[in-house]
Amino acid sequence: MQKFIPIALMAILIVGCKGGDTTASTGGGESTTGGAMSADKSITLKMAPKQGEKYSYVMTSSGAASTEMGMTMTAEKVEADKITLVTTFDSMKMNGTDAPAAVMDAMKKMKVITEMDSSGKSLSTKIEGAPAGTPTPDASSTTYPTTPIKVGDTWEGTVKMSGTEMKTKYKLAKIETVGGMEVAVLESTTEGMPAGASQDGPTVTSVEIATGMPVSMMTKMKMKGADGKETVSTTEMKRK
């Protein structure tokens, strides 16, 4: 079962574990077309889900093997400046086949409990019901600035993964309306990833402006194996 745990934790890191210090800087606003809104519009990104709200996602990963995972995040408690998110796992497939029953039963018992402030800074993360030796996630994929931003603005964040500190650069690429939902589209690049990993182009994350919760994400990663061969994997996440 251990080989399934890193996949689950990767999903948590992408969707629910925000944190790190940020420094925002303004850039020239870029014109937008199609369904995008005016580049002059300023927005403030922050975590603001309503208590009790549930957000369900499907995450797929393709590369040496394909994986499909269903997960749900619940805003279990929302206080003045502290949000408690609980992540649970609903389903998993490997190469189109359902995960073994014993593995899925164990996954469904897992809970990842993350406390963060309204800016998305992680205050604590713990895992309940995980097998002994399962590492606690210590990284984030999206960090929000504390000042208003508009299209073209950039900021930086410092995050950790597997004990390695990394610098991530973010850009507000556009603001658009999707299915009646106002969405901020962010592009991010991360330097100094552990284990020889690197990005193959920027990670693109769409965030619901009203709640700060992700709507979709796509990232490509390059990794060199012990034999020196490079593999590329694509991970996508979409809200149901």
C-alpha positions in Angstrom: 0.0 0.0 0.0 2.9 2.4 0.6 3.3 3.1 -3.1 -0.2 4.7 -3.1 0.6 7.1 -0.3 2.9 9.5 -2.2 0.2 9.9 -4.8 -2.3 10.9 -2.1 0.1 13.3 -0.5 0.9 14.9 -3.9 -2.9 15.6 -4.3 -3.0 17.2 -0.8 0.0 19.4 -1.5 -1.6 20.7 -4.8 -5.1 21.3 -3.4 -5.0 22.0 0.2 -1.7 22.8 2.0 -0.9 26.4 1.4 1.7 28.3 3.2 5.0 30.2 3.1 5.9 33.9 3.2 5.2 36.0 0.1 6.5 39.2 -1.4 4.3 40.8 -4.0 5.5 43.1 -6.8 3.4 44.9 -9.5 4.0 44.4 -13.2 2.4 46.0 -16.2 -1.2 44.8 -16.7 -1.6 42.8 -19.9 -4.6 43.0 -22.2 -7.0 40.0 -22.2 -9.4 38.7 -24.7 -12.3 36.2 -25.0 -13.9 35.4 -21.7 -11.3 37.2 -19.7 -12.1 40.3 -17.7 -10.3 43.7 -17.8 -6.6 43.7 -17.0 -7.2 46.8 -14.8 -9.4 44.9 -12.4 -7.8 44.4 -8.9 -8.6 41.4 -6.8 -7.6 40.1 -3.4 -7.1 36.4 -3.1 -7.7 34.8 0.3 -9.1 31.7 1.8 -12.8 32.3 2.5 -14.8 29.0 2.2 -18.0 28.8 4.2 -18.1 26.5 7.2 -19.4 23.1 6.2 -18.8 23.5 2.4 -17.4 20.5 0.6 -15.2 20.6 -2.5 -14.8 17.5 -4.6 -12.0 16.9 -7.1 -10.8 14.4 -9.6 -7.0 14.3 -10.1 -5.3 12.4 -12.9 -1.7 11.7 -13.4 0.0 10.2 -16.5 3.5 9.2 -17.1 5.2 5.9 -16.5 1.8 4.9 -15.0 -1.6 6.5 -15.0 -3.5 7.3 -11.8 -7.0 8.7 -11.1 -8.0 9.8 -7.6 -11.2 11.2 -6.2 -10.9 13.4 -3.1 -13.0 15.8 -1.0 -12.0 18.8 1.0 -14.4 20.0 3.7 -14.2 23.4 5.4 -14.8 21.9 8.8 -14.3 25.0 10.9 -14.1 28.7 9.8 -13.1 31.2 12.5 -12.1 34.9 12.3 -8.7 34.2 10.8 -8.3 30.4 10.9 -9.7 27.8 8.6 -9.6 24.1 9.2 -9.7 22.0 6.0 -10.2 18.2 6.2 -9.1 16.2 3.1 -10.5 12.7 2.6 -10.1 10.2 -0.3 -13.0 8.7 -2.2 -11.6 6.5 -4.9 -8.4 5.5 -6.8 -7.5 3.8 -10.0 -4.1 2.8 -11.3 -3.7 2.2 -15.0 -7.5 2.2 -15.3 -8.0 -0.5 -12.6 -9.6 0.1 -9.2 -7.1 0.0 -6.4 -7.2 -3.2 -4.3 -9.9 -3.2 -1.7 -7.5 -3.3 1.2 -5.7 -0.3 -0.2 -8.9 1.7 -0.8 -10.2 0.8 2.7 -7.0 2.2 4.2 -7.1 5.3 2.0 -10.7 6.0 3.1 -9.6 6.0 6.7 -7.1 8.7 6.1 -7.8 12.3 7.0 -5.5 15.2 6.4 -6.3 18.1 8.7 -4.8 21.5 7.7 -5.2 24.7 9.7 -4.4 27.9 7.9 -5.0 31.6 8.2 -7.1 33.7 5.7 -4.0 34.5 3.6 -3.4 30.7 3.1 -0.4 30.4 5.4 -0.3 26.9 6.9 -0.5 26.9 10.7 -0.5 23.1 11.2 -0.9 19.9 9.2 -1.5 16.4 10.6 -2.6 13.1 9.1 -5.0 10.8 10.9 -5.5 7.1 10.0 -2.3 6.8 7.9 0.1 3.9 8.0 3.1 4.2 10.3 5.9 6.2 8.7 3.7 8.2 6.4 5.4 11.7 6.0 3.4 14.8 6.9 3.1 17.2 3.9 5.1 20.4 4.4 4.7 22.1 1.1 2.3 24.3 -0.8 1.6 24.8 -4.5 -0.2 28.1 -4.2 0.5 31.0 -1.9 -1.6 34.2 -2.0 -0.3 37.7 -1.6 -1.7 39.9 1.1 -2.2 43.0 -1.1 -4.6 43.5 -4.1 -3.3 42.3 -7.5 -4.2 42.7 -11.1 -3.4 40.9 -14.3 0.4 40.9 -14.9 1.3 41.3 -11.3 3.9 38.9 -9.8 4.9 37.7 -6.4 7.2 35.1 -4.8 6.7 32.6 -2.0 9.0 30.3 -0.1 7.7 26.7 0.4 9.1 23.4 1.5 8.9 19.9 0.2 10.5 16.9 1.8 12.5 19.3 4.0 13.9 21.2 1.0 13.1 24.9 0.9 12.1 26.2 -2.6 11.3 29.5 -4.1 8.2 29.8 -6.2 7.3 32.7 -8.5 3.7 33.4 -9.3 1.9 35.5 -11.8 -1.8 36.5 -12.2 -2.2 35.5 -15.9 -5.8 36.5 -16.3 -9.2 36.9 -14.6 -12.1 35.2 -16.3 -15.7 33.9 -15.7 -16.2 30.2 -16.0 -19.7 28.8 -15.6 -20.8 32.0 -13.8 -17.8 31.7 -11.4 -15.2 34.5 -11.3 -11.8 32.8 -11.5 -8.2 33.9 -11.2 -5.7 32.0 -13.4 -2.3 31.8 -11.8 1.0 30.6 -13.4 3.8 29.5 -11.1 7.3 28.2 -11.5 9.3 26.6 -8.7 13.1 26.3 -8.4 15.2 23.9 -6.4 12.9 20.9 -6.3 14.2 17.8 -4.5 15.2 14.4 -6.1 16.2 16.0 -9.4 12.6 17.0 -10.3 11.9 20.0 -12.4 8.9 21.6 -14.0 8.2 21.3 -17.8 6.6 24.7 -18.2 4.6 26.7 -15.6 2.0 25.2 -13.4 -1.4 26.7 -14.2 -4.0 26.9 -11.4 -7.5 28.4 -11.6 -8.8 29.7 -8.3 -12.3 30.7 -7.4 -11.9 34.3 -6.3 -14.9 34.3 -3.9 -13.5 31.4 -1.7 -9.8 31.0 -2.6 -10.4 27.4 -3.4 -8.9 25.8 -6.5 -11.1 25.0 -9.5 -8.5 23.3 -11.7 -4.7 22.7 -12.0 -2.3 21.4 -14.6 1.4 20.8 -14.2 4.1 18.8 -16.0 7.1 17.4 -14.2 10.4 16.1 -15.4 12.3 13.5 -13.4 15.6 11.6 -13.9 15.7 8.0 -12.8 18.7 6.1 -11.4 19.6 5.1 -15.0 19.7 8.7 -16.1 16.6 8.5 -18.2 14.2 11.4 -18.0 10.5 10.9 -17.7 7.7 13.5 -18.0 4.5 13.2 -16.1 1.4 15.4 -16.4 -1.0 15.9 -13.4 -4.4 17.5 -13.8 -7.0 18.3 -11.2 -10.6 19.5 -11.8 -13.4 20.3 -9.4 -16.4 18.1 -9.9 
